[in-house]
């Protein structure tokens, strides 16, 4: 049995077949986000499993920007894991300056456009690896670029990471529903709730630490 193939089914929910690869990615993704809302270091180890299985899943459904994003996640997850182990004073929940927020917004817009342009033609650039055109390349690219920024901010314990995750979760809920990966779409709807809670919890913890 090939557990890494999206056509290998674990069970069905309301006539929707849930593959093993989607199931494992979903469960570990939920664990990772839950631990992140608690500022718990276990978010990084569970995140590694999530990243590996999503890489394989996104390749099979032609969301190539999301696929390449998992490579970045793998590297930053190791960085975040190492950083959160540190007890240094700078490793506290914090807020970015307004100027930094503006720069990140600019990078998000430009990065999403350039990435979308590239992935919309990736099947022409590398036809031996990508036989089908990318699905929703610009939306997928927004998810990729926003997730890169959000993960770096999460590793640095900046509250703004949750603002980005909330936006990402809204987009992904709709995107994965359109791609008929319904179980993953439902996961991102749950992520939306967790991200909102994470934003609230981190804000509360920061205020408590300042008193």
Secondary structure, 3 states (H helix, E strand, C coil): CCCCCCCCEEEEECCEEEEHHHHHHHHHHHHHHHHHHCCCCHHHHHHHHHHHHHHHHHHHCCCHHHHHHHHHHHHHHHHHHHHHHCCCCCCCCECCCHHHHHHHHHHHHHHHHHHHHHHCCHHHHCCCCCCCCCCCHHHHHHHHHHHHHHHHHHHCCECHHHHHHHHHHHHHHHHHHHCCCHHHHHHHHHHHHHHHHHHHHHHHHHHHHHC
